[in-house]
Amino acid sequence: METTGASAQRTALLAGTLCYLFWGFNALAFQAMGKTGAGSWEILAHRSVWGALTALIFVLASRQTGQVMAVFRNPRLLGALVLCSALIGVNWSLYVWGVNSGRVIESSLGYYLTPLLNMAAGVVIFRERFDRFGLAAIVLAGIGVVIQGLALGHMPWIAIILALTFGGYGVVRKQIAAEAQTGLFVECLFLTVPGLAWIFWASTHGQSHFLATPAATFWLMSAGPVTALPLMLFAWAARRMPLSAMGFLQFIGPTIGFVIGLAQGELFTPLRALSFVFIWGGAGVYVTGVWLALRRKPALQA
């Protein structure tokens, strides 16, 4: 007879998997927006506005309006969420620009580096201990980044900035006492101010694509659910399964992005392939370390 706990674990695993599947295929959605004529700034503006509206629906559905008001009465918490808004805004805009500029593979590299960067942040900021698997993973990833720089002829700045901004966002967000729905809504709300200003400027200068065609309207409005839904799935799954176990799923998204880049004919030289061998090696060592750590905790599995 299946226990309720086992069923809940399977549901959480499904939610976590869906979350990373959404993130992996997001590149195609943003490319579809770009094909309507919208540039990265216009996509970011609509992503913020429609993301805030989508997050507001989640806030109302989870009855967290009181928590939203409490955030605005706490200057320190509000300041931390402003920092989160800045980090995620840079991350979103750079990712959209990257996937619409034929740099899907380089963009996916950033999200391979993110969990490894989080490990380093855990040691430096949260005084977590580095085991031999963590050290090996960081070394392999570092070698991979250097080789990637040699293959590109320059350092992979898109990947590095994506990893730093998303990793930094995770570090700051981890220390904020607010639910995911509340935090996302407030973050998008701050980005909505410049977003609405940009949309107004674009519409008055003939630069807006929002109502130009039904396809453009649909895709730009879809930026909200595309942004908010995977974050909600992630938050739901993370509360119901060990965060370390989420590490097994974390590489789904960038792997999908990598395959999309290959399918779209992006340049993939032998040297660039070698860089990904080291990156994947680091990811494999990371996942192995997490798996062994979980096996050493049989009491938690009982």
C-alpha positions in Angstrom: 0.0 0.0 0.0 1.5 3.4 -1.0 2.0 5.8 1.8 0.9 9.4 1.6 4.5 10.5 2.1 5.7 8.5 -1.0 2.9 10.0 -3.1 3.8 13.6 -1.9 7.4 12.9 -2.8 6.5 11.8 -6.3 4.3 14.9 -6.7 7.1 17.2 -5.6 9.5 15.4 -8.0 7.0 16.0 -10.8 6.7 19.7 -9.9 10.5 20.1 -9.8 10.9 18.3 -13.1 8.2 20.4 -14.8 9.9 23.6 -13.4 13.2 22.8 -15.1 11.5 21.7 -18.3 9.8 25.1 -18.5 13.0 26.9 -17.9 14.8 24.8 -20.5 12.2 25.6 -23.2 11.9 29.2 -22.3 14.5 30.0 -24.9 12.0 29.1 -27.7 9.3 31.3 -26.2 11.7 34.3 -26.0 12.8 33.6 -29.6 9.2 33.6 -30.7 8.8 37.0 -29.1 11.9 38.3 -30.8 10.6 37.1 -34.2 7.6 39.4 -33.8 10.1 42.3 -33.8 10.3 42.9 -30.1 13.8 43.6 -28.8 15.3 42.4 -25.5 14.3 45.7 -23.6 10.7 45.4 -24.8 10.5 41.8 -23.9 12.0 42.6 -20.4 9.4 45.4 -20.0 6.5 43.1 -20.8 8.0 40.2 -18.7 8.0 42.5 -15.7 4.5 43.9 -16.2 2.8 40.6 -17.0 5.0 38.7 -14.5 3.8 41.1 -11.7 0.1 40.5 -12.7 0.7 36.7 -12.8 2.4 36.8 -9.5 -0.4 38.9 -8.0 -2.8 36.2 -9.0 -0.7 33.6 -7.1 -0.6 36.0 -4.1 -4.3 36.4 -4.1 -4.9 32.6 -4.6 -2.5 31.8 -1.6 -4.0 34.7 0.5 -0.6 36.4 1.0 -1.8 40.0 0.7 -1.0 40.6 4.3 2.6 39.4 3.8 2.9 41.8 0.9 1.8 44.7 3.1 4.2 43.6 5.8 7.1 43.7 3.3 6.4 47.3 2.5 6.5 48.1 6.2 9.9 46.6 6.6 12.6 48.8 5.0 15.4 46.2 5.4 13.3 43.5 3.7 12.2 45.9 1.1 15.8 46.9 0.3 16.8 43.2 0.0 14.0 42.7 -2.6 15.1 45.8 -4.5 18.5 44.2 -4.8 16.8 40.9 -5.9 14.9 42.9 -8.5 18.1 44.4 -9.9 19.9 41.1 -10.1 17.0 39.2 -11.7 16.4 42.1 -14.1 20.0 42.0 -15.4 19.7 38.2 -15.6 16.4 38.3 -17.5 17.5 41.0 -20.0 20.8 39.3 -20.7 19.3 35.9 -21.2 16.7 37.2 -23.6 19.3 39.1 -25.5 21.6 36.0 -25.6 19.0 33.6 -26.9 17.8 36.1 -29.6 21.4 36.7 -30.7 22.4 33.2 -31.6 24.1 32.5 -28.2 21.8 29.9 -26.7 24.7 27.5 -26.0 26.7 30.2 -24.2 23.6 31.2 -22.3 23.0 27.6 -21.2 26.6 27.4 -20.0 25.7 30.1 -17.4 23.1 27.8 -15.8 25.4 24.9 -15.7 27.7 27.1 -13.7 25.0 28.4 -11.3 24.8 25.3 -9.0 28.6 25.1 -8.8 28.7 28.8 -8.0 26.1 28.3 -5.3 28.4 25.7 -3.8 31.2 28.2 -3.6 28.9 30.8 -2.1 27.8 28.3 0.5 31.4 27.9 1.7 32.3 31.6 1.6 29.0 33.1 2.9 27.2 30.4 4.8 30.4 28.7 6.2 29.4 25.4 4.7 32.0 22.7 4.3 33.6 21.8 1.0 33.9 18.0 0.4 36.2 16.5 -2.2 33.3 16.2 -4.6 32.6 20.0 -4.3 36.2 20.9 -4.8 36.6 18.6 -7.8 33.4 20.0 -9.4 34.5 23.6 -9.0 38.0 22.8 -10.5 36.5 21.0 -13.5 34.0 23.8 -14.1 36.7 26.4 -13.9 38.8 24.5 -16.5 35.8 24.3 -18.7 35.2 28.1 -18.5 38.8 28.8 -19.4 38.6 26.4 -22.4 35.3 28.0 -23.4 37.0 31.4 -23.4 39.7 30.0 -25.7 37.1 28.5 -28.0 35.2 31.8 -28.3 38.3 33.9 -28.5 37.1 35.8 -25.4 35.8 35.0 -22.0 32.2 33.7 -22.0 30.9 36.9 -20.3 27.3 36.1 -21.0 27.5 32.8 -19.2 29.6 34.3 -16.3 27.2 37.2 -15.8 24.2 35.0 -16.0 25.7 32.6 -13.4 26.7 35.5 -11.1 23.4 37.3 -11.2 21.2 34.2 -10.8 23.6 32.8 -8.2 23.6 36.2 -6.4 19.8 36.3 -6.6 19.6 32.9 -4.9 22.0 33.9 -2.1 20.1 37.1 -1.3 16.6 35.4 -1.8 17.6 32.6 0.6 18.0 35.1 3.4 14.7 36.9 2.9 11.8 35.9 5.1 9.1 36.0 2.5 7.2 33.4 0.5 8.1 32.8 -3.1 4.8 34.3 -4.4 5.2 37.4 -2.2 8.9 37.9 -3.1 8.3 37.4 -6.9 5.4 39.9 -6.9 7.4 42.6 -5.1 10.4 42.0 -7.3 8.3 42.3 -10.5 6.5 45.3 -9.0 9.8 47.2 -8.8 10.7 46.2 -12.4 7.2 47.2 -13.5 7.9 50.9 -12.9 10.7 51.2 -15.6 8.9 48.6 -17.6 5.7 50.7 -17.9 7.8 53.7 -18.6 9.5 51.9 -21.5 6.2 50.6 -22.9 4.7 54.2 -22.7 7.8 55.6 -24.5 7.8 52.9 -27.1 4.1 53.3 -27.8 4.4 57.1 -28.2 7.5 56.8 -30.5 6.1 54.1 -32.8 8.5 51.5 -31.3 6.0 49.2 -29.6 5.1 45.8 -31.1 2.6 44.9 -28.4 -0.6 45.4 -30.5 1.0 45.3 -33.9 -0.2 41.7 -34.6 -2.1 39.1 -32.7 1.0 36.9 -32.5 3.0 39.8 -30.9 0.3 40.5 -28.4 0.0 36.8 -27.5 3.7 36.2 -27.1 4.4 39.4 -25.1 1.5 38.7 -22.7 2.8 35.1 -22.3 6.0 36.5 -20.8 4.2 36.7 -17.5 3.2 33.1 -17.1 6.5 32.0 -18.7 8.3 33.9 -16.0 6.1 33.2 -12.9 4.9 29.6 -13.4 8.3 27.8 -13.2 9.2 29.9 -10.2 6.0 28.8 -8.5 6.6 25.2 -9.3 10.2 25.5 -8.0 9.1 27.0 -4.7 6.4 24.4 -4.3 8.8 21.5 -5.0 11.6 22.9 -2.9 9.4 23.1 0.2 8.5 19.4 -0.1 11.8 17.8 -1.0 15.4 18.3 0.1 17.0 21.2 -1.7 20.0 18.9 -2.2 17.8 16.5 -4.1 16.8 19.4 -6.4 20.4 19.3 -7.6 19.6 16.2 -9.5 17.1 18.2 -11.6 19.0 21.4 -11.9 20.8 20.5 -15.0 17.7 19.7 -17.1 17.1 23.3 -18.1 20.6 24.1 -19.5 20.8 20.7 -21.2 17.6 21.5 -23.1 19.1 24.9 -24.0 22.3 23.3 -25.2 20.3 20.9 -27.5 18.2 23.8 -28.8 21.4 25.7 -29.7 22.9 22.7 -31.5 19.6 22.1 -33.4 19.6 25.8 -34.5 23.1 25.4 -36.0 25.2 27.3 -33.5 28.9 26.9 -34.0 30.2 24.0 -31.9 34.0 23.4 -32.5 36.0 20.5 -31.0 37.5 23.0 -28.5 34.1 24.2 -27.4 33.0 20.5 -27.1 36.0 19.9 -24.8 35.0 22.8 -22.6 31.5 21.2 -22.1 33.2 17.9 -21.3 34.8 19.6 -18.3 31.5 21.4 -17.4 29.5 18.2 -17.7 32.2 16.5 -15.7 31.9 19.1 -12.9 28.1 18.7 -13.0 28.4 14.9 -12.8 30.8 15.1 -9.9 28.4 17.6 -8.2 25.4 15.2 -8.7 27.4 12.2 -7.5 28.4 14.1 -4.3 24.7 15.0 -3.6 23.6 11.4 -4.3 26.2 9.9 -1.9 25.3 12.5 0.7 21.7 11.5 0.5 22.5 7.8 0.8 24.5 8.6 4.0 21.2 9.8 5.6 19.1 6.7 5.8 17.3 8.0 8.8 15.7 10.8 6.7 14.5 8.2 4.2 12.9 6.0 6.8 
